[in-house]
Amino acid sequence: MKLNAFQLELIDDLLNLALKEDVYTGDHTSLACVPQQVIQKAKLLVKSEGVISGIEIAKLVINKVDSNLRMEQIMYDGDAIKYGDIAFFITGNPVSILTAERLILNIMQRMSGIATFTNSLVQKIKHTSARILDTRKTAPGMRVLEKIAVVNGGALNHRMGLYDMIMIKDNHIDFAGGIEKAIDKVHAYLLDKQLNLKIEIEARSLDDVKSIIKKGGVNRIMLDNFSPLQIIEALKIINGKYETEASGGINEPNLVEYAETGVNFISIGALTHQVKSLDLSLKAC
């Protein structure tokens, strides 16, 4: 996943805040107990089966804590892992290693949990053409990292935020005075601001789908809270003219049924807001 300058800035801000809240005036336990004049080595030990994610972020943490620390990388983001695997080694000042330890683990355990769950869903529908998308239902400040983890798990990112895509949802439609007026207002706004953004619009019924088709001027239609049978009917109406996305109430038990309708994308908020962290540890060696 290629990050832009803004996303890299967000990651840097997050790491600065995380280190500030954890270290503040110093890692006094390590400073008191651990000799600093010797070089030590630690390993990132995998204790669960799944998909690893966050190694590239761990590199940033290591460099921020102590630029003299060195990583020997064994595994890469997106690799399948099992109990006993070693993802990487860190060599250098032991106080620096211990100072970086908790932040590395907090980030990598969460990211790997997301990547692992995402990949389990991707595998369930690999016999279809549907692709899984994430949502904006992310932990505040962690969105960039969580969306990296989703990609490491084999799914795709939806919009990163409110700024990089037009998403006309039900409230936008109601406040604007209807589907046609909402689409017209969006096009007028994009022209005025000289923005080139893709447009997605939510449909709440088959009648909405028909109105959107009649109006046109969008890139993707989100079929919100449609049953699989309703999606099949909607796809007949859309007839391949627009990208389609199923959203709302889709989870592990019913995912395959939705994917087999022929819809292009399926967005699942649970990828990032129902996270079970993967068990990893950093051990001296």
KEKE-3310 file (N, C-alpha, C; in steps of 0.2 Angstrom, whole numbers, plus 5000, padded with zeros to 4 digits):
npx = (5004:5004:5008:5003:5010:5002:4997:5008:5012:5002:5005:5017:5014:5005:5014:5023:5014:5010:5023:5025:5015:5018:5032:5036:5044:5054:5060:5061:5062:5069:5081:5086:5089:5095:5110:5118:5129:5131:5128:5113:5101:5085:5070:5056:5043:5031:5015:5003:4993:4990:4990:5003:5006:5011:5025:5032:5029:5034:5047:5048:5045:5056:5067:5063:5064:5077:5089:5100:5097:5095:5086:5084:5076:5064:5052:5038:5026:5009:5013:5009:5008:5013:5013:5028:5035:5048:5047:5056:5073:5079:5093:5104:5106:5100:5091:5084:5078:5069:5061:5055:5048:5034:5026:5028:5023:5009:5005:5008:5001:4987:4986:4990:4979:4968:4972:4973:4959:4953:4959:4953:4940:4942:4946:4935:4927:4934:4931:4922:4919:4918:4924:4931:4928:4935:4929:4925:4925:4935:4948:4950:4963:4970:4968:4975:4984:4976:4970:4980:4983:4971:4973:4985:4979:4972:4961:4952:4954:4941:4936:4948:4945:4934:4938:4942:4934:4917:4903:4887:4876:4861:4856:4862:4855:4842:4843:4847:4836:4832:4837:4840:4843:4853:4863:4865:4869:4882:4889:4890:4897:4909:4914:4915:4925:4935:4938:4942:4934:4928:4911:4900:4884:4871:4858:4842:4832:4824:4817:4824:4836:4832:4829:4842:4848:4841:4845:4859:4877:4885:4898:4897:4885:4879:4871:4861:4858:4851:4843:4851:4843:4836:4847:4851:4840:4842:4854:4850:4843:4853:4862:4876:4880:4885:4898:4895:4890:4888:4881:4879:4874:4881:4890:4901:4894:4884:4891:4896:4884:4880:4891:4890:4880:4884:4888:4899:4908:4909:4906:4913:4911:4916:4929:4938:4932:4929:4940:4951:4966:4981:4992:5008:5025:5040:5055:5071:5086)
npy = (4994:5010:5025:5042:5059:5065:5054:5048:5058:5058:5046:5048:5058:5050:5041:5049:5054:5042:5037:5048:5047:5035:5035:5047:5056:5047:5029:5023:5011:5002:5010:5010:4997:4990:4987:4999:4999:4989:4978:4971:4958:4955:4946:4946:4937:4925:4920:4915:4909:4916:4931:4942:4959:4976:4977:4986:4997:4995:4997:5011:5015:5009:5017:5030:5029:5025:5028:5021:5007:4991:4982:4965:4958:4945:4941:4947:4960:4954:4941:4924:4917:4906:4898:4900:4906:4918:4935:4946:4952:4963:4973:4981:4995:4989:4996:5005:4996:4990:5001:5003:4992:4990:4999:4994:4981:4984:4990:4981:4969:4973:4977:4965:4957:4962:4960:4946:4943:4949:4942:4929:4931:4935:4923:4915:4920:4918:4911:4919:4935:4946:4959:4963:4977:4990:5001:5018:5015:5015:5015:5031:5040:5029:5025:5025:5015:5004:5003:4999:4987:4980:4979:4972:4960:4956:4962:4977:4995:5007:5023:5034:5045:5058:5066:5062:5056:5056:5053:5050:5049:5042:5053:5064:5064:5066:5079:5086:5086:5076:5062:5067:5080:5080:5074:5083:5094:5090:5089:5102:5107:5101:5105:5119:5119:5113:5100:5083:5070:5053:5047:5040:5034:5031:5018:5015:5007:4998:5006:5018:5014:5014:5027:5033:5027:5033:5047:5047:5051:5046:5035:5024:5013:5011:4998:4998:4989:4979:4963:4948:4943:4955:4962:4955:4958:4971:4972:4967:4978:4988:4983:4982:4995:5003:5003:4992:4991:4981:4984:4985:4975:4964:4950:4937:4925:4927:4931:4924:4921:4934:4938:4929:4935:4942:4955:4969:4974:4972:4980:4980:4984:4978:4973:4982:4987:4977:4970:4957:4955:4949:4937:4941:4943:4951:4946:4944:4937)
npz = (5000:4995:5003:5004:5007:5017:5024:5029:5037:5047:5052:5058:5068:5076:5081:5088:5098:5104:5110:5118:5128:5133:5137:5141:5154:5154:5152:5166:5173:5164:5162:5175:5178:5167:5159:5149:5140:5133:5118:5114:5109:5102:5098:5088:5092:5086:5091:5088:5075:5059:5049:5047:5051:5051:5052:5044:5050:5063:5060:5058:5071:5078:5073:5077:5091:5093:5082:5080:5082:5075:5063:5058:5046:5044:5040:5031:5029:5027:5026:5029:5045:5059:5075:5084:5074:5069:5066:5065:5070:5083:5085:5097:5108:5124:5132:5123:5115:5124:5127:5115:5114:5119:5111:5098:5099:5103:5091:5081:5085:5085:5071:5065:5070:5063:5050:5049:5052:5041:5031:5033:5029:5016:5010:5011:5001:4989:4978:4971:4962:4969:4980:4995:5006:5017:5030:5037:5050:5062:5074:5082:5076:5072:5060:5047:5049:5052:5040:5032:5037:5033:5019:5019:5023:5012:5007:5001:5002:5006:5004:5012:5020:5024:5014:5001:4993:4986:4995:4995:5006:5015:5024:5018:5005:5010:5016:5006:4998:4990:4978:4965:4966:4976:4968:4958:4966:4971:4959:4955:4966:4965:4953:4955:4965:4959:4959:4957:4961:4964:4964:4974:4978:4990:4989:4995:4992:4979:4971:4973:4967:4953:4952:4953:4942:4932:4933:4933:4933:4943:4950:4957:4965:4981:4989:5001:5016:5009:5005:5000:4989:4985:4981:4969:4961:4960:4953:4941:4936:4936:4927:4925:4922:4932:4945:4959:4977:4991:5007:5025:5038:5034:5038:5044:5044:5033:5023:5011:5004:5000:4992:4982:4974:4964:4966:4965:4976:4994:5008:5025:5041:5052:5050:5056:5067:5076:5083:5086:5094:5088:5095:5100:5104:5111:5113:5123:5116)
capx = (5000:5008:5006:5005:5013:4998:4996:5014:5012:4998:5008:5022:5010:5003:5020:5025:5009:5011:5029:5025:5010:5021:5038:5036:5051:5059:5059:5065:5064:5075:5087:5089:5090:5098:5116:5117:5135:5132:5124:5109:5097:5078:5066:5048:5040:5024:5012:4997:4992:4987:4993:5007:5005:5014:5032:5035:5028:5039:5054:5047:5046:5063:5071:5061:5066:5085:5091:5106:5094:5095:5082:5085:5069:5064:5045:5035:5019:5005:5015:5005:5012:5011:5016:5035:5039:5051:5046:5062:5077:5082:5100:5106:5105:5094:5086:5081:5074:5064:5057:5051:5044:5026:5023:5029:5018:5002:5003:5008:4996:4981:4986:4990:4973:4964:4975:4971:4952:4951:4961:4949:4934:4944:4947:4928:4923:4939:4928:4918:4922:4917:4930:4929:4931:4934:4925:4928:4924:4941:4949:4953:4971:4974:4964:4980:4987:4971:4968:4986:4982:4966:4976:4989:4975:4970:4955:4954:4952:4936:4939:4952:4941:4928:4941:4945:4928:4910:4899:4881:4872:4854:4855:4864:4850:4836:4844:4847:4829:4831:4842:4842:4846:4860:4868:4866:4873:4888:4893:4891:4902:4916:4916:4917:4931:4940:4940:4941:4933:4923:4905:4896:4878:4867:4851:4839:4826:4824:4815:4830:4841:4829:4830:4849:4850:4838:4848:4866:4881:4889:4902:4896:4879:4879:4865:4862:4853:4847:4844:4854:4838:4835:4853:4851:4835:4845:4859:4847:4841:4859:4864:4883:4882:4889:4900:4890:4893:4883:4883:4874:4872:4885:4895:4904:4889:4880:4895:4896:4878:4880:4896:4888:4875:4888:4890:4907:4911:4906:4910:4912:4914:4919:4936:4942:4929:4928:4947:4954:4973:4985:4997:5015:5029:5047:5059:5078:5089)
capy = (5000:5016:5030:5049:5063:5066:5048:5047:5063:5055:5040:5051:5061:5045:5038:5054:5054:5035:5037:5053:5045:5029:5036:5054:5058:5041:5022:5023:5004:5000:5014:5008:4989:4987:4990:5002:4999:4982:4977:4966:4956:4953:4943:4946:4930:4924:4915:4913:4908:4921:4935:4947:4966:4981:4976:4992:5002:4994:5000:5018:5015:5008:5022:5035:5028:5025:5027:5016:5001:4988:4976:4960:4956:4938:4940:4953:4961:4950:4934:4919:4915:4901:4898:4899:4910:4924:4940:4950:4953:4969:4973:4988:4997:4986:5001:5007:4990:4989:5007:5003:4986:4990:5002:4989:4976:4986:4991:4975:4964:4975:4976:4958:4954:4965:4957:4939:4942:4951:4937:4924:4933:4935:4916:4913:4922:4919:4908:4924:4941:4951:4961:4966:4984:4992:5007:5023:5013:5014:5019:5037:5041:5023:5023:5023:5009:4999:5002:4996:4980:4977:4978:4966:4954:4954:4966:4984:5001:5011:5030:5035:5049:5062:5071:5059:5053:5059:5047:5053:5044:5044:5059:5069:5064:5069:5086:5090:5086:5070:5060:5071:5087:5078:5073:5090:5099:5087:5090:5109:5108:5098:5110:5125:5118:5110:5093:5077:5064:5048:5048:5035:5036:5025:5017:5011:5003:4997:5013:5022:5012:5016:5035:5034:5025:5038:5053:5046:5055:5043:5030:5017:5013:5007:4995:4998:4984:4975:4956:4945:4943:4961:4964:4951:4962:4978:4971:4967:4985:4992:4980:4983:5002:5006:4998:4991:4989:4979:4986:4984:4969:4959:4947:4931:4919:4928:4934:4920:4922:4941:4938:4925:4938:4946:4962:4970:4976:4971:4984:4977:4988:4973:4972:4986:4989:4971:4968:4953:4956:4943:4936:4942:4945:4953:4942:4944:4931)
capz = (5000:4994:5007:5002:5012:5022:5028:5032:5043:5052:5056:5062:5073:5080:5085:5093:5103:5108:5114:5123:5133:5136:5139:5145:5156:5153:5154:5172:5175:5160:5164:5182:5178:5161:5157:5142:5137:5129:5113:5115:5103:5104:5092:5088:5092:5084:5096:5085:5068:5056:5044:5050:5048:5055:5052:5041:5055:5068:5058:5060:5079:5080:5070:5081:5097:5093:5075:5080:5082:5068:5062:5053:5044:5042:5037:5028:5030:5023:5026:5033:5051:5063:5081:5084:5069:5071:5061:5064:5076:5084:5089:5099:5115:5127:5135:5118:5113:5129:5126:5109:5114:5120:5106:5093:5100:5103:5084:5077:5088:5082:5064:5063:5071:5058:5044:5050:5051:5035:5026:5034:5025:5009:5008:5010:4995:4983:4972:4968:4959:4974:4984:5002:5007:5024:5031:5041:5057:5064:5080:5081:5075:5070:5053:5042:5051:5051:5033:5029:5039:5029:5013:5021:5024:5005:5005:4998:5006:5003:5005:5018:5025:5020:5009:4995:4989:4987:4997:4996:5010:5016:5026:5012:5001:5013:5018:4999:4995:4985:4974:4959:4969:4979:4963:4955:4970:4971:4953:4955:4971:4962:4947:4958:4969:4954:4962:4953:4965:4962:4967:4976:4981:4993:4988:5001:4989:4971:4968:4973:4961:4947:4951:4952:4935:4927:4934:4931:4935:4948:4948:4961:4969:4987:4990:5009:5019:5004:5006:4994:4984:4983:4977:4963:4957:4959:4948:4935:4934:4935:4921:4923:4920:4937:4951:4965:4983:4996:5014:5030:5041:5031:5042:5042:5042:5027:5018:5005:5000:4997:4987:4976:4970:4958:4967:4964:4982:5000:5014:5031:5046:5058:5049:5060:5074:5080:5082:5091:5093:5087:5101:5098:5110:5110:5119:5122:5113)
cpx = (5004:5005:5008:5008:5009:4997:5002:5015:5008:5001:5013:5019:5008:5009:5023:5021:5010:5017:5028:5020:5014:5028:5039:5043:5056:5057:5063:5067:5070:5081:5090:5092:5095:5105:5116:5123:5136:5127:5120:5104:5090:5075:5059:5045:5033:5021:5005:4997:4988:4991:4997:5006:5008:5022:5035:5034:5032:5046:5054:5048:5053:5067:5069:5064:5074:5087:5097:5104:5094:5090:5084:5078:5069:5057:5043:5028:5014:5007:5010:5010:5009:5015:5023:5039:5042:5050:5052:5066:5078:5088:5102:5106:5099:5089:5081:5076:5068:5059:5053:5046:5036:5023:5023:5023:5011:5000:5003:5002:4989:4981:4986:4983:4968:4966:4972:4963:4950:4953:4956:4942:4936:4944:4940:4925:4928:4936:4923:4922:4922:4923:4928:4932:4930:4929:4928:4927:4930:4942:4952:4960:4974:4971:4970:4983:4982:4969:4974:4985:4976:4969:4981:4985:4971:4964:4957:4951:4946:4940:4943:4948:4936:4931:4943:4940:4922:4906:4892:4876:4865:4852:4857:4858:4844:4837:4844:4840:4828:4837:4845:4846:4852:4865:4870:4871:4880:4892:4894:4897:4909:4918:4918:4923:4936:4943:4938:4940:4927:4917:4901:4889:4874:4860:4848:4833:4828:4822:4820:4835:4838:4830:4837:4851:4847:4842:4855:4871:4885:4893:4900:4889:4880:4872:4865:4856:4849:4849:4848:4849:4837:4841:4853:4846:4838:4850:4856:4845:4848:4862:4872:4885:4886:4892:4895:4893:4887:4886:4877:4872:4875:4890:4897:4899:4885:4884:4895:4890:4878:4886:4894:4882:4878:4889:4897:4910:4906:4909:4908:4915:4918:4926:4940:4939:4927:4935:4949:4962:4976:4991:5004:5019:5036:5051:5067:5081:5096)
cpy = (5006:5022:5037:5053:5064:5060:5047:5052:5061:5050:5043:5054:5056:5042:5042:5054:5048:5035:5042:5050:5039:5030:5042:5056:5053:5035:5021:5016:5001:5004:5012:5001:4987:4991:4993:5002:4993:4982:4971:4964:4954:4950:4945:4939:4929:4919:4913:4912:4913:4924:4941:4954:4970:4981:4983:4998:5001:4997:5007:5019:5014:5014:5029:5035:5028:5023:5022:5008:4998:4982:4971:4957:4949:4937:4947:4954:4958:4943:4930:4917:4910:4902:4896:4903:4916:4929:4944:4950:4960:4969:4980:4989:4993:4991:5004:5002:4989:4995:5006:4997:4986:4993:4997:4984:4978:4987:4985:4970:4966:4975:4969:4954:4956:4961:4949:4938:4944:4945:4931:4925:4933:4928:4913:4914:4922:4915:4913:4930:4946:4953:4964:4972:4985:4998:5012:5021:5011:5017:5025:5038:5035:5021:5021:5017:5003:4998:4998:4988:4976:4975:4972:4959:4952:4958:4973:4989:5004:5018:5030:5040:5053:5067:5068:5055:5056:5052:5050:5048:5046:5051:5065:5070:5068:5076:5090:5090:5081:5068:5064:5077:5085:5078:5079:5094:5096:5089:5098:5111:5106:5103:5116:5125:5115:5104:5088:5071:5059:5049:5042:5037:5030:5025:5013:5007:5002:5003:5018:5021:5014:5024:5037:5033:5031:5045:5052:5050:5053:5038:5023:5018:5008:5004:4993:4994:4981:4968:4954:4945:4950:4964:4961:4955:4968:4977:4970:4974:4989:4989:4982:4990:5005:5001:4998:4988:4987:4981:4985:4977:4963:4956:4940:4925:4920:4931:4931:4921:4929:4941:4934:4929:4941:4953:4963:4971:4974:4975:4981:4981:4984:4972:4976:4988:4983:4967:4963:4953:4949:4942:4936:4944:4947:4950:4943:4937:4932)
cpz = (5000:4998:5004:5008:5018:5027:5032:5038:5048:5056:5061:5068:5078:5084:5090:5099:5108:5112:5119:5129:5137:5140:5144:5147:5156:5155:5160:5174:5171:5162:5170:5182:5173:5160:5150:5138:5132:5123:5114:5109:5106:5097:5093:5087:5090:5088:5094:5078:5065:5050:5048:5047:5053:5055:5049:5046:5061:5066:5059:5067:5081:5078:5075:5088:5098:5086:5074:5081:5075:5068:5057:5052:5041:5038:5035:5029:5025:5023:5031:5039:5055:5070:5081:5079:5072:5065:5060:5071:5076:5088:5090:5106:5118:5130:5129:5115:5118:5129:5120:5109:5114:5114:5099:5093:5100:5095:5080:5079:5085:5075:5062:5064:5065:5051:5044:5049:5044:5030:5027:5029:5018:5006:5007:5004:4989:4977:4968:4965:4964:4978:4990:5003:5015:5024:5035:5049:5060:5071:5079:5081:5073:5063:5048:5043:5050:5044:5029:5031:5035:5022:5014:5021:5017:5003:5002:5003:5002:5004:5012:5023:5021:5015:5002:4991:4991:4989:4999:4999:5011:5019:5022:5007:5004:5014:5011:4996:4989:4981:4969:4961:4972:4974:4960:4959:4971:4965:4953:4960:4968:4957:4950:4962:4965:4957:4958:4958:4963:4966:4968:4980:4984:4990:4993:4998:4982:4968:4968:4968:4955:4946:4950:4944:4930:4927:4931:4935:4942:4946:4951:4965:4975:4988:4998:5012:5015:5006:5000:4988:4981:4979:4970:4958:4956:4953:4941:4932:4932:4929:4919:4922:4926:4942:4956:4971:4988:5003:5019:5032:5038:5036:5040:5040:5035:5022:5011:5001:4997:4991:4981:4972:4964:4960:4967:4971:4988:5005:5021:5037:5052:5056:5054:5067:5078:5080:5088:5089:5092:5093:5098:5104:5107:5115:5117:5120:5113)
residu = (MET:LYS:LEU:ASN:ALA:PHE:GLN:LEU:GLU:LEU:ILE:ASP:ASP:LEU:LEU:ASN:LEU:ALA:LEU:LYS:GLU:ASP:VAL:TYR:THR:GLY:ASP:HIS:THR:SER:LEU:ALA:CYS:VAL:PRO:GLN:GLN:VAL:ILE:GLN:LYS:ALA:LYS:LEU:LEU:VAL:LYS:SER:GLU:GLY:VAL:ILE:SER:GLY:ILE:GLU:ILE:ALA:LYS:LEU:VAL:ILE:ASN:LYS:VAL:ASP:SER:ASN:LEU:ARG:MET:GLU:GLN:ILE:MET:TYR:ASP:GLY:ASP:ALA:ILE:LYS:TYR:GLY:ASP:ILE:ALA:PHE:PHE:ILE:THR:GLY:ASN:PRO:VAL:SER:ILE:LEU:THR:ALA:GLU:ARG:LEU:ILE:LEU:ASN:ILE:MET:GLN:ARG:MET:SER:GLY:ILE:ALA:THR:PHE:THR:ASN:SER:LEU:VAL:GLN:LYS:ILE:LYS:HIS:THR:SER:ALA:ARG:ILE:LEU:ASP:THR:ARG:LYS:THR:ALA:PRO:GLY:MET:ARG:VAL:LEU:GLU:LYS:ILE:ALA:VAL:VAL:ASN:GLY:GLY:ALA:LEU:ASN:HIS:ARG:MET:GLY:LEU:TYR:ASP:MET:ILE:MET:ILE:LYS:ASP:ASN:HIS:ILE:ASP:PHE:ALA:GLY:GLY:ILE:GLU:LYS:ALA:ILE:ASP:LYS:VAL:HIS:ALA:TYR:LEU:LEU:ASP:LYS:GLN:LEU:ASN:LEU:LYS:ILE:GLU:ILE:GLU:ALA:ARG:SER:LEU:ASP:ASP:VAL:LYS:SER:ILE:ILE:LYS:LYS:GLY:GLY:VAL:ASN:ARG:ILE:MET:LEU:ASP:ASN:PHE:SER:PRO:LEU:GLN:ILE:ILE:GLU:ALA:LEU:LYS:ILE:ILE:ASN:GLY:LYS:TYR:GLU:THR:GLU:ALA:SER:GLY:GLY:ILE:ASN:GLU:PRO:ASN:LEU:VAL:GLU:TYR:ALA:GLU:THR:GLY:VAL:ASN:PHE:ILE:SER:ILE:GLY:ALA:LEU:THR:HIS:GLN:VAL:LYS:SER:LEU:ASP:LEU:SER:LEU:LYS:ALA:CYS)
# end
